[in-house]
Amino acid sequence: MLNRVKLFRIEKNLSQKKLAELVGVTRQTIGLIEKGQYNPTLHLCLQICYQLDKTLDQVFWIDQSEARKVEKN
């Protein structure tokens, strides 16, 4: 899953640590999400979006090749 968490976090002048505190996870979790190395639950995605004042589709999406793999299964 791709995301713009880091971009919008920086726009809001939030550190990874502060965003993590606001959504109830560790700073490391936010770092992994930003790198695309951890797929958060829908609930966590929505919490992040709420804190960033963005919609789900502005922050998170899957690339087309990943979407096609899901459709075939």
One Martini backbone bead per residue (centre of mass of N, CA, C, O) as a GRO file, in nm:
protein
   73
    1MET     BB    1   0.097   0.036   0.022
    2LEU     BB    2   0.039   0.362  -0.036
    3ASN     BB    3   0.166   0.696   0.081
    4ARG     BB    4   0.130   1.045   0.253
    5VAL     BB    5   0.212   1.081   0.550
    6LYS     BB    6   0.471   1.246   0.557
    7LEU     BB    7   0.377   1.493   0.403
    8PHE     BB    8   0.131   1.564   0.594
    9ARG     BB    9   0.289   1.572   0.857
   10ILE     BB   10   0.475   1.806   0.780
   11GLU     BB   11   0.251   2.013   0.714
   12LYS     BB   12   0.155   1.985   1.035
   13ASN     BB   13   0.407   1.974   1.221
   14LEU     BB   14   0.475   1.661   1.272
   15SER     BB   15   0.591   1.415   1.437
   16GLN     BB   16   0.611   1.089   1.471
   17LYS     BB   17   0.560   1.089   1.775
   18LYS     BB   18   0.302   1.265   1.778
   19LEU     BB   19   0.129   1.095   1.591
   20ALA     BB   20   0.147   0.839   1.756
   21GLU     BB   21   0.009   0.953   2.009
   22LEU     BB   22  -0.263   1.033   1.868
   23VAL     BB   23  -0.308   0.709   1.760
   24GLY     BB   24  -0.167   0.477   1.948
   25VAL     BB   25   0.143   0.445   1.870
   26THR     BB   26   0.447   0.408   1.750
   27ARG     BB   27   0.701   0.555   1.591
   28GLN     BB   28   0.782   0.303   1.429
   29THR     BB   29   0.511   0.263   1.289
   30ILE     BB   30   0.512   0.523   1.130
   31GLY     BB   31   0.774   0.468   0.977
   32LEU     BB   32   0.673   0.209   0.833
   33ILE     BB   33   0.438   0.335   0.688
   34GLU     BB   34   0.599   0.550   0.526
   35LYS     BB   35   0.775   0.308   0.383
   36GLY     BB   36   0.575   0.054   0.327
   37GLN     BB   37   0.624  -0.185   0.573
   38TYR     BB   38   0.320  -0.121   0.678
   39ASN     BB   39  -0.015  -0.236   0.721
   40PRO     BB   40  -0.270  -0.084   0.826
   41THR     BB   41  -0.546  -0.053   0.959
   42LEU     BB   42  -0.834   0.100   0.904
   43HIS     BB   43  -0.848   0.241   1.174
   44LEU     BB   44  -0.565   0.371   1.158
   45CYS     BB   45  -0.603   0.522   0.897
   46LEU     BB   46  -0.834   0.702   1.004
   47GLN     BB   47  -0.677   0.832   1.234
   48ILE     BB   48  -0.463   0.963   1.061
   49CYS     BB   49  -0.649   1.130   0.881
   50TYR     BB   50  -0.772   1.296   1.106
   51GLN     BB   51  -0.499   1.428   1.203
   52LEU     BB   52  -0.442   1.537   0.889
   53ASP     BB   53  -0.701   1.637   0.740
   54LYS     BB   54  -0.782   1.374   0.565
   55THR     BB   55  -0.849   1.150   0.335
   56LEU     BB   56  -0.807   0.832   0.254
   57ASP     BB   57  -0.738   0.884  -0.060
   58GLN     BB   58  -0.507   1.094   0.002
   59VAL     BB   59  -0.315   0.882   0.171
   60PHE     BB   60  -0.432   0.602   0.052
   61TRP     BB   61  -0.306   0.332  -0.171
   62ILE     BB   62  -0.301   0.128  -0.454
   63ASP     BB   63  -0.154  -0.018  -0.695
   64GLN     BB   64  -0.239  -0.155  -0.993
   65SER     BB   65  -0.089  -0.429  -0.965
   66GLU     BB   66  -0.211  -0.499  -0.689
   67ALA     BB   67  -0.509  -0.488  -0.774
   68ARG     BB   68  -0.493  -0.717  -0.987
   69LYS     BB   69  -0.414  -0.945  -0.795
   70VAL     BB   70  -0.677  -0.936  -0.631
   71GLU     BB   71  -0.880  -0.985  -0.867
   72LYS     BB   72  -0.767  -1.277  -0.948
   73ASN     BB   73  -0.836  -1.405  -0.651
   0.00000   0.00000   0.00000
